[in-house]
Amino acid sequence: MRITLIIASFLLLTSSNCLRAQDSAAPTEEDFYPLTKFQIPKGIVLEAGAIEPLPDGTLAIATRRGDIYRVSNAWGDDPAAATFELYAQGMHEILGLSYRDGWLYATQRCEVTRLRDTDNDGQADDFETFNDSWSINGDYHEYAFGSPFDKDGNMWVVLCLTGSFNSDCPWRGWALRIDASGKTIPTCSGIRSPGGMGFNAEGDVFYTDNQGPWNGTCSLKWLRPNSFQGHPGGNRWFSLTDGGKDAAPQEPLSGSRIMTEADKIPEYEPPVILFPYQKMGQSASGIACDVSHGKFGPFENQLFVGDVTHSTVMRCFVEKINGHYQGACFPFREGISSGTLALRMTDDATMFVGGTNRGWGSRGTKPFSLERLRWSGKMPFEIQEMRAQSDGFELTFTEPVDPEIARKPETWTMETYCYIFQSSYGSPEVDHTKPLITQIDVAADGRSVRLKIDGLQRGHIHELHADGLRSTTGIPLLHPVAYYTLNYIP
């Protein structure tokens, strides 16, 4: 009996050790996109609000405290070798940087300033107001985010409301374009609380908006020129446009649903991607696009979006259906040391990530941070794309799937839900459904799977789980969940 117990204990211990070995050997995000952390010198409060590479090989970092630093050796193998030098100071919460024709353009709360170093001493000495067509009144919420110049030579600025509900100063709740001469072009209304902005590979402009009134959850939105983005608080400033107050769009009906109102209001551009609250974060922020032609891995032309509260970077696949952008979001990288705010992808496929937690809580415990992500060259097993079809979805993968597992109905689960489109703050998930997956077709090369679905729901997030799926080499998906915002069914 004693011998039997000893043998049983040995087998149990061996089995447990094997399981632990398998778990420890399972791929992690760090295997594919290692995170390099910079050591920020004492005395520097680097609450990074914007990041921009400069022609001299340094990296410009603008802070929420109003400083700009130039970082040398930012791309080097040893992050400890990076040095930080003050380039400019005395500005007001910089949340946008762009270099053009010898000038560095900085978007402050109150204006876009352009600056340069004319005597080559390493510090800016020439400051000019490029545009100050909007106003501020001291409210904490009146952030201003700026973009690089677009394909037509215009800079974009998105302006937070005064608080969550009101627009007490001109152009609060708007996106403005600023042409090369500094002239303002009012472009989009309906904005609430941006967290960042950026371009896709085609050059269209996107921004992130955050949960609050008329925003049931955080989202990625397309700044289609002359569109309404959903929050009517800033529509009073149509009185300053050429069209006058009569040009304002119809106000949405509180308590309705997003696509119900989109069908009624021609100017309304529904969110491209809704980020399910808490599941994918709580405060969407900066945007970067992978235009590296494969140097950043298998996600060419996809968008990456930060989240301050969860200290993460999310990944977004976007497609155009019926003239509107929509798509799916996926987890990508967690573990940022502070709250993820600024993202900047440079030409060599390095993604710089700036962090801050002032004003928000964040999972990252540091008050501020600067880090970078690069692809290790190893291929992660991921859902690469999720495309809407008339009768379901087509998934493509970075590696071939095990066809036997992929064809099993129990490999896949899906539910749908949406949010109330309302004037009060946020929304719970509502209108839940359970679509039925009726057919699973696996491509001969194993790189794509077609799911035919009975019960697609227009205007809903379609939350897909594939926890049991394996590659042909037996590897599980690094991130086995996807969230597709189905505004339009092809």
DOLUM-147812 format. One record per residue (C-alpha): y, x, z; residue number from 1. Coordinates in steps of 0.25 Angstrom, whole numbers, padded with zeros to 4 digits. Each point is the difference from the previous one (the first is absolute). Layout:
BEGIN
Y|X|Z|NUM $
...
END
This chain:
BEGIN
0000|0000|0000|1 $
0009|0011|0004|2 $
-0002|0007|-0013|3 $
0002|-0012|-0008|4 $
0014|-0002|0007|5 $
0003|0015|-0003|6 $
-0003|-0002|-0015|7 $
0008|-0013|-0001|8 $
0012|0006|0007|9 $
-0001|0012|-0009|10 $
0000|-0009|-0013|11 $
0011|-0009|0006|12 $
0009|0013|0002|13 $
-0004|0006|-0013|14 $
0004|-0014|-0007|15 $
0013|0000|0007|16 $
0003|0014|-0003|17 $
-0003|-0003|-0015|18 $
0009|-0012|0000|19 $
0012|0008|0007|20 $
-0002|0011|-0011|21 $
0001|-0011|-0011|22 $
0012|-0006|0006|23 $
0007|0013|0002|24 $
-0003|0004|-0015|25 $
0005|-0013|-0005|26 $
0012|0002|-0009|27 $
0014|-0001|0006|28 $
0014|-0001|-0006|29 $
0002|0014|0004|30 $
-0011|0005|-0009|31 $
0008|-0005|-0012|32 $
0015|-0001|0004|33 $
0002|0011|0011|34 $
0013|-0002|0008|35 $
0008|0012|0002|36 $
0010|0000|0011|37 $
0013|0007|0001|38 $
0005|0007|0013|39 $
0014|-0006|0002|40 $
0009|0010|0007|41 $
0006|-0003|0014|42 $
0013|-0006|-0001|43 $
-0002|-0007|-0013|44 $
-0002|-0015|0000|45 $
-0006|-0003|-0013|46 $
-0001|-0015|-0001|47 $
-0003|0001|-0015|48 $
0006|-0011|-0007|49 $
0000|0006|-0014|50 $
-0007|0012|-0007|51 $
0004|0007|-0013|52 $
-0004|0013|-0007|53 $
0011|0009|-0005|54 $
0001|0009|-0012|55 $
0001|0013|0009|56 $
-0014|-0003|0005|57 $
0004|-0006|0014|58 $
-0003|-0014|0005|59 $
0012|-0008|0004|60 $
-0003|-0009|0013|61 $
0011|-0010|0004|62 $
-0001|-0006|0014|63 $
0003|-0013|0007|64 $
0010|0008|0008|65 $
0008|0003|-0012|66 $
-0004|0015|-0003|67 $
-0006|0006|-0012|68 $
-0009|0012|0001|69 $
-0005|0010|-0011|70 $
-0015|0004|0003|71 $
-0005|0013|-0006|72 $
-0014|0003|-0003|73 $
-0004|-0015|0001|74 $
-0011|0001|-0010|75 $
-0006|0013|0006|76 $
-0014|0001|0005|77 $
0005|0003|0014|78 $
0009|-0011|0005|79 $
0004|0009|0012|80 $
0008|0008|-0010|81 $
0009|-0011|-0004|82 $
0015|0001|0004|83 $
0010|-0010|0003|84 $
0015|0002|-0003|85 $
0011|-0010|0002|86 $
0007|-0004|-0013|87 $
0009|-0011|0004|88 $
0003|-0009|0012|89 $
0009|-0011|0005|90 $
-0005|-0011|-0009|91 $
-0006|-0014|0004|92 $
-0015|-0002|0000|93 $
-0004|0005|-0014|94 $
-0011|-0008|-0006|95 $
0000|0005|-0014|96 $
0002|0014|-0007|97 $
0000|0003|-0015|98 $
0004|0013|-0007|99 $
0007|-0001|-0014|100 $
0009|0009|-0008|101 $
0003|0010|0012|102 $
0003|-0011|0010|103 $
-0009|-0005|0011|104 $
0003|-0015|0002|105 $
-0002|-0006|0014|106 $
-0001|-0015|0003|107 $
0006|-0002|0014|108 $
0002|-0014|0007|109 $
0014|-0001|-0005|110 $
0000|0007|-0014|111 $
-0007|0009|-0010|112 $
0006|0014|0002|113 $
-0002|0012|-0010|114 $
0001|0014|0005|115 $
-0002|0014|-0005|116 $
0001|0015|0005|117 $
0012|0006|-0009|118 $
0000|0014|0007|119 $
-0015|0002|0001|120 $
0000|0002|0015|121 $
-0012|-0009|0002|122 $
0009|-0012|0005|123 $
0006|-0012|-0007|124 $
0015|0001|0000|125 $
0004|-0010|-0011|126 $
-0002|-0014|0004|127 $
0004|-0012|-0009|128 $
-0002|-0015|0002|129 $
-0008|-0005|-0012|130 $
0000|-0015|0004|131 $
0004|-0008|0012|132 $
0000|-0014|-0006|133 $
-0007|-0006|0012|134 $
0004|-0002|0015|135 $
-0006|0002|0014|136 $
0004|-0005|0013|137 $
-0008|0008|0010|138 $
-0012|-0009|0001|139 $
-0013|0009|0002|140 $
-0007|-0007|-0011|141 $
0010|0003|-0012|142 $
-0009|0011|-0006|143 $
0003|0005|-0015|144 $
-0011|0007|-0008|145 $
0003|0007|-0013|146 $
-0009|0004|-0012|147 $
0001|0011|-0010|148 $
0006|-0003|-0013|149 $
-0008|-0009|-0009|150 $
-0003|0001|-0015|151 $
0013|-0006|-0003|152 $
0008|0010|0008|153 $
0003|-0010|0012|154 $
-0003|0002|0015|155 $
-0005|-0012|0008|156 $
0004|-0003|0014|157 $
-0007|-0011|0008|158 $
0008|-0006|0012|159 $
-0006|-0006|0013|160 $
0006|-0013|0005|161 $
0008|0000|0013|162 $
-0011|-0003|0010|163 $
-0012|-0007|-0006|164 $
0007|-0013|-0004|165 $
0014|0002|-0004|166 $
0009|0007|-0010|167 $
0013|0003|0007|168 $
0005|0011|-0010|169 $
0002|0000|-0015|170 $
-0013|0003|-0007|171 $
-0009|0000|0012|172 $
-0014|-0005|-0005|173 $
0002|0005|-0014|174 $
-0005|0011|-0009|175 $
0012|0007|-0008|176 $
-0001|0009|-0011|177 $
0011|0011|-0001|178 $
0002|0006|-0014|179 $
0003|0014|-0003|180 $
0015|-0002|0002|181 $
-0002|-0006|0014|182 $
0002|-0015|-0005|183 $
-0007|-0011|0008|184 $
-0009|-0009|-0007|185 $
-0005|-0012|0009|186 $
-0015|-0001|-0004|187 $
-0009|-0008|0009|188 $
0002|-0009|0012|189 $
-0010|-0005|0010|190 $
-0003|0013|0008|191 $
-0003|0000|0015|192 $
-0003|0013|0006|193 $
-0004|0012|-0010|194 $
-0008|0011|0005|195 $
0000|0009|-0012|196 $
0001|0000|-0015|197 $
-0006|0007|-0013|198 $
-0004|-0001|-0014|199 $
-0014|-0003|-0007|200 $
-0004|0009|-0012|201 $
0007|-0010|-0009|202 $
0013|0002|0007|203 $
0001|-0014|0006|204 $
0006|0000|0014|205 $
-0007|-0005|0013|206 $
0003|-0001|0014|207 $
-0007|-0004|0013|208 $
0005|-0012|0008|209 $
-0004|-0002|0014|210 $
-0006|-0012|0008|211 $
0011|-0010|0005|212 $
0007|-0012|-0005|213 $
-0005|-0004|-0014|214 $
-0010|0011|0001|215 $
-0013|-0004|0007|216 $
-0005|0014|-0001|217 $
0005|0014|-0005|218 $
-0001|0001|-0015|219 $
0003|0009|-0013|220 $
0010|-0007|-0009|221 $
0005|0002|-0014|222 $
0015|0001|-0002|223 $
0000|-0007|-0014|224 $
0014|0000|-0004|225 $
0007|-0013|0003|226 $
-0011|-0005|0009|227 $
0000|-0007|0014|228 $
-0009|0007|0010|229 $
-0002|-0012|0009|230 $
0010|0001|0012|231 $
0012|-0009|-0003|232 $
0009|0006|0011|233 $
0008|0009|-0010|234 $
0002|-0010|-0011|235 $
0014|-0003|0005|236 $
0004|0013|-0007|237 $
-0002|-0006|-0013|238 $
0014|-0004|0002|239 $
0004|0014|-0004|240 $
-0008|0001|-0013|241 $
0005|-0004|-0014|242 $
-0009|-0013|0001|243 $
0006|-0004|0013|244 $
-0006|-0008|0011|245 $
-0006|-0010|-0010|246 $
-0009|0012|-0005|247 $
-0008|0000|0013|248 $
-0015|-0004|-0001|249 $
-0005|-0013|0007|250 $
-0003|0002|0014|251 $
-0015|0000|0003|252 $
-0006|-0011|0009|253 $
-0004|0005|0013|254 $
-0014|-0003|0004|255 $
-0005|0001|-0014|256 $
-0009|0011|-0007|257 $
0005|0011|-0008|258 $
-0006|-0004|-0014|259 $
0004|-0014|0002|260 $
0015|0005|0001|261 $
-0002|0010|-0011|262 $
-0004|-0012|-0009|263 $
0013|-0007|0003|264 $
0010|0011|0001|265 $
0000|0008|-0013|266 $
0008|0012|0006|267 $
-0010|0002|0011|268 $
-0009|0012|-0002|269 $
-0012|-0001|0010|270 $
-0005|0012|0008|271 $
-0009|0009|-0009|272 $
-0009|0003|0012|273 $
0000|-0006|0014|274 $
-0005|0010|0011|275 $
-0008|-0008|0009|276 $
0007|0000|0014|277 $
-0007|0010|0009|278 $
-0012|0002|-0009|279 $
0009|0009|-0009|280 $
0011|0003|0009|281 $
0013|-0006|0006|282 $
0012|0007|-0006|283 $
-0001|0004|-0015|284 $
0009|0012|-0004|285 $
0001|0010|-0010|286 $
-0006|0000|-0014|287 $
-0006|0011|-0009|288 $
-0007|0000|-0014|289 $
-0011|0009|-0004|290 $
0005|0005|-0014|291 $
-0008|0013|0001|292 $
-0010|-0003|-0011|293 $
-0012|0002|0010|294 $
0005|0012|0008|295 $
0001|-0010|0012|296 $
-0014|-0006|-0002|297 $
-0005|-0012|-0007|298 $
0012|-0009|0003|299 $
0009|0003|-0012|300 $
0012|-0009|-0001|301 $
-0003|-0007|0013|302 $
0010|-0003|0011|303 $
-0001|0006|0014|304 $
0008|-0008|0011|305 $
0002|0005|0014|306 $
0000|-0009|0013|307 $
0008|0005|0012|308 $
-0008|-0008|0011|309 $
-0014|0004|-0004|310 $
0005|0014|-0004|311 $
-0008|-0001|-0013|312 $
0001|0001|-0015|313 $
-0006|-0011|-0008|314 $
-0004|-0001|-0015|315 $
0004|-0010|-0010|316 $
-0006|-0004|-0013|317 $
0010|-0008|-0008|318 $
-0002|-0008|-0014|319 $
0009|-0009|-0008|320 $
-0005|-0014|-0002|321 $
0008|-0011|-0007|322 $
0012|0009|0001|323 $
0000|0003|0015|324 $
-0006|0011|0008|325 $
-0011|-0002|0010|326 $
-0012|0007|0005|327 $
-0008|0006|0012|328 $
0002|0009|0012|329 $
-0010|0009|0006|330 $
0001|0009|0013|331 $
0002|0014|-0004|332 $
0004|0010|0011|333 $
0002|-0002|0015|334 $
0004|0010|0010|335 $
0014|0003|-0003|336 $
0006|0006|0012|337 $
0012|-0009|0001|338 $
0004|-0013|-0007|339 $
-0001|0001|-0015|340 $
0013|-0002|-0006|341 $
0004|0009|-0012|342 $
-0010|0004|-0011|343 $
0003|0009|-0011|344 $
-0011|0005|-0011|345 $
0005|0013|-0007|346 $
-0004|0005|-0013|347 $
-0012|0008|0005|348 $
-0006|-0012|0006|349 $
0004|0003|0014|350 $
0003|-0013|0008|351 $
0011|0003|0011|352 $
0000|-0010|0012|353 $
0011|-0001|0009|354 $
-0002|-0007|0014|355 $
0009|-0006|0010|356 $
-0003|-0010|0012|357 $
0014|-0003|0005|358 $
0003|-0015|-0001|359 $
-0015|-0003|-0002|360 $
-0013|0003|0007|361 $
-0010|0008|-0007|362 $
-0014|0004|0001|363 $
0005|0014|-0003|364 $
0004|0006|0014|365 $
0011|0010|-0005|366 $
0014|-0005|-0001|367 $
0001|0006|-0014|368 $
-0008|0008|-0009|369 $
-0001|0007|-0014|370 $
-0014|0001|-0007|371 $
-0006|0001|-0013|372 $
-0012|-0005|-0007|373 $
-0008|0006|-0012|374 $
-0013|-0003|-0007|375 $
-0011|0010|0004|376 $
-0007|-0002|-0013|377 $
-0012|-0007|0006|378 $
-0002|-0014|-0006|379 $
0001|-0012|0010|380 $
-0009|-0012|-0002|381 $
0010|-0011|-0001|382 $
0004|-0013|-0007|383 $
0009|0006|-0010|384 $
0005|-0013|-0006|385 $
-0001|-0014|0003|386 $
0004|-0009|-0012|387 $
0002|-0015|-0001|388 $
-0009|-0007|-0010|389 $
0001|-0015|-0004|390 $
-0013|-0002|0008|391 $
0000|0011|0010|392 $
0003|0014|0002|393 $
-0004|0013|-0007|394 $
-0002|0012|0009|395 $
0000|0015|-0005|396 $
-0005|0011|0009|397 $
0003|0015|0001|398 $
-0015|0003|0000|399 $
-0012|-0008|-0006|400 $
-0005|-0011|0010|401 $
-0015|-0002|0004|402 $
-0003|-0012|-0010|403 $
-0011|-0006|0009|404 $
0009|-0001|0012|405 $
0012|-0004|-0008|406 $
-0008|-0012|-0006|407 $
-0004|-0005|0014|408 $
0009|-0012|0004|409 $
0000|0004|0014|410 $
0008|0013|-0004|411 $
0012|-0008|-0002|412 $
0009|-0009|0008|413 $
0013|-0007|-0003|414 $
0010|-0009|0006|415 $
0014|-0004|-0004|416 $
0012|-0004|0008|417 $
0015|-0001|-0002|418 $
0013|0000|0009|419 $
0010|-0011|0002|420 $
0013|0002|-0008|421 $
0010|-0004|0011|422 $
0014|0003|0006|423 $
-0006|0003|0013|424 $
-0005|0014|0004|425 $
-0014|0004|-0006|426 $
-0012|-0009|-0002|427 $
-0015|0000|0004|428 $
-0011|0000|-0010|429 $
-0002|-0014|-0006|430 $
-0008|-0008|-0010|431 $
-0012|0008|0002|432 $
-0011|-0002|-0010|433 $
-0014|0007|-0003|434 $
-0002|0002|-0015|435 $
-0014|0001|-0005|436 $
-0005|0012|-0008|437 $
-0008|-0006|-0011|438 $
-0004|0012|-0009|439 $
0000|0015|0002|440 $
0000|0008|-0013|441 $
-0001|0016|0002|442 $
0004|0008|-0012|443 $
-0011|0009|-0006|444 $
0007|0013|0005|445 $
0002|-0006|0014|446 $
0015|0002|-0001|447 $
0004|-0014|0000|448 $
-0004|-0014|0006|449 $
0004|-0013|-0004|450 $
0000|-0011|0011|451 $
0000|-0014|-0006|452 $
0006|-0010|0011|453 $
0000|-0015|0002|454 $
0013|-0003|0008|455 $
0011|0010|-0004|456 $
0013|-0004|0007|457 $
0013|0002|-0007|458 $
0010|0005|0010|459 $
-0010|0005|0010|460 $
-0004|0014|0004|461 $
-0015|0002|-0003|462 $
-0006|0009|0010|463 $
-0012|0007|-0005|464 $
-0010|0008|0009|465 $
-0011|0009|-0006|466 $
-0005|0007|0013|467 $
-0015|0001|-0005|468 $
0004|0006|-0014|469 $
-0005|0014|-0003|470 $
0002|0010|-0011|471 $
-0012|0005|-0008|472 $
-0001|0011|0010|473 $
0000|-0009|0012|474 $
0014|0002|0005|475 $
0008|-0012|0006|476 $
0013|-0004|-0005|477 $
0011|0008|0007|478 $
0008|-0013|0001|479 $
-0009|-0012|-0002|480 $
0011|-0011|0000|481 $
0011|-0004|-0010|482 $
0011|-0011|0000|483 $
0004|-0006|-0013|484 $
0012|-0009|-0001|485 $
-0003|-0010|-0011|486 $
0013|-0006|-0004|487 $
-0004|-0003|-0014|488 $
-0014|-0002|-0006|489 $
-0002|0006|-0013|490 $
END
